[in-house]
Amino acid sequence: MGKPHKTDGANGSNGLIFVVQRHQATHLHYDFRLEMNGVLKSWAIPKGPSMSPSDRRLAVMVEDHPLYYAGFEGIIAEGNYGAGTVEIWDHGTWQPDNKLESPLQALRNGSLEFTLNGEKIKGKFVLVKMEHSRTENAWLLIKRHDQYAVSGDYDGERPTKYYKTASH
């Protein structure tokens, strides 16, 4: 799979990158990263993103990462933070759907709507802050109903593999 890269509108909404890295650390999870204001805003998603609107995926916001980290694949050595294997599971571009506010303001307000254009995951999503969670920085990543949405059971291995697709 090719490395994430900026497209020709990198400082506008058409060239913002996203990456999903499959991270086998202490526990398998997926690192979901959105380029925003020169960094990668990042969430750890234990079960990975889902293409089913009925799934509400826990997404724990973690520290920002530098943009170059979007292309990282490899092994983080034992004894280091995040030790384990990291591979790029999906990547592409994204654009915010919040027309009246910046993506950072939308995050501060607790709800960011956006569209992904990746190799595996596509379409409209929303990140919603969980106000009364025991987990600090807890968000939900939710797939919106659109032409890319599917239904079916999550198989536990690959976030977008389902047993049946939705009729449209």
Residue, then its C-alpha position, 0 to 999 in steps of 0.5 A: m500500500g502506498k504511503p499517505h501524501k498530500t494532494d494539490g490542495a494541502n492547505g485547503s480542505n481537499g488535500l487534508i490527509f487521514v490515515v488508519q494504522r493497525h497497531q498491535a501493541t499491548h492490545l490490537h487497536y487502530d490509530f485513526r489520524l486526521e490532518m489538522n492545523g499542521v499535525l495529526k489529531s489522533w484517536a485510538i479505536p479498539k475495534g477499528p472504524s466501521m462502515s455500518p451506521s449502527d456501530r458506535r466505535l469508541a475512539v479515545m483521543v490521544e496526543d497529536h502526532p507530527l504529519y510525517y508519522a502518517g507514513f510510519e509502518g514498522i516495529i516500535a521496539e520493546g521498552n518504548y511507548g506504543a511498542g509493537t507492530v504498526e502498519i498502514w491499514d488505510h489512508g486517503t484524504w478527508q474534508p470537514d463537513n462543518k460549514l460554519e466552523s473550523p475543524l478545530q472549533a468543531l472538536r472543541n464543540g464536541s462534534l466533527e462531521f467529515t467525509l473520508n476518501g480512502e481505499k477501504i473506508k469512504g463517505k460521511f462520518v462524525l466524531v462525537k465527544m462523550e460527555h459523561s464517560r469514565t474514559e477521559n477524552a472518549w469520543l464515538l466514531i459513527k458512520r453516517h448513512d450514505q452510498y458507502a454504508v453497509s450493514g452486517d456483523y463486524d467479524g472482529e478481524r478487519p473493520t470493514k469486512y461484513y457478511k452482507t451489504a445494505s441495499h440502497 
